[in-house]
Amino acid sequence: MEVSYNKLWKLLIDLNMSKADLRRAMGLSTGTMTKLTKGEDVSMDALKRICQTCKCNIGDIMDVYPDNEALEQTDY
């Protein structure tokens, strides 16, 4: 399965917040931010803290696709 955090990046724009702002507000490690940027798996705790910081639900920050659908949904 593939993970996309495109919704998170769009939400940050709406909140007028940069990735660095989010990282500092939550105390996230640079490693976790790198994983998010690369679309890799991160801990559920990190996802819950992002939701708490952004005042949203998990579906507002990420999508999970079966491997063959991820390429069709990418906005590159």
Sequence and secondary structure as in RCSB ss.txt:
>XXXX:A:sequence
MEVSYNKLWKLLIDLNMSKADLRRAMGLSTGTMTKLTKGEDVSMDALKRICQTCKCNIGDIMDVYPDNEALEQTD
Y
>XXXX:A:secstr
 EEE HHHHHHHHHTT  HHHHHHHHT  HHHHHHHHHT    HHHHHHHHHHHT  GGGT EEE HHHHHHH  
 
